[in-house]
Amino acid sequence: MAHFQRTLAPEQLNVWLEQELDYLLAEAGRLRLGEVVTPEQVIDTAHKYAATMELGGGVPELVGEMMERLYQSGTDSDRLIGELVDEDTITATVDKLLEVPLSRQGITWLSHNPVLLALLAGGTQLGVKTWLHQGIPEAVRGMLGRRVPERWRATAELRLQDWLMRRMEALLSDPWLYSGENLASLRELILDGWRELSERPVAELRELLSSEDIQELFVIGYDFWRQFRHSDYFTTLLSEGVHTFFDKYGDSSLLELLEEVGIDRETMLDDARRFAPGVVRVLRDNGMLEAWLRRHLTPFFEAPETLAILGDEPPAID
């Protein structure tokens, strides 16, 4: 007992950590992932925590408080938005997004997608109605409202919406829209807008999103996740992801797996040196380390097989 506690003394702890880590890494090189755990075990465990277990009420509350503090800390910064997001990243993203519609499949999807067509047509219709509202004098609008029957106005709006849907479909299917000149102009328009935004301080984001908006968006996303995780689709994605991982790494050793994800000996040793001394010191000072050792060693020394070797009296465990 005393020997083991001396091994974990502060002046000896680093040596012990290195020896134990080197031993574990050597053994990890002999074990294959597929020998230690099966895909089904991982799927069952992941499904339990991701789809079955309900989070306690304290978790969303804690996340909300963390988001509030992060929001306040982030928006108090004098940094410019452009210092946080590199323009090269924005440019590469815009170029990739503009590249997608250029494919034949992309053009077909854009020109026949009912949700996109309805969104564009609805936005255009709202713009037309706003222009008419602002362009027609109030007296004329009032007279039209009294003279034109409600059903006529409703019919006119339906016909306008139908016409806009057909025009949007024709526009999105027109190859001219995706010509190099038009896409280049759109690209420059987006990047000009980004350059203007990048020169503004992060604090101005408060004008776009308040902390309440952030928390409400989190609640919406959390509610979606709670529903989505119970779906068959999520279960299928989870299963496919785990099987893909095992197809790639099932025959790899645990040491190779650690190296693949970028965790090396120095990384693990650094973390062990950071946390172990404080933990061991607390366990030693409050007697928990000694109690743990006695709980595990006493049954061994009191076992009949051990007594037969050592004699009738078990040695004192000091």
Summary of the structure (lengths in Angstrom):
residues: 318
radius of gyration: 33.1
end to end distance: 4.9
largest distance: 113.3
contacts: 737
relative contact order: 0.13
helix: 82%
strand: 1%
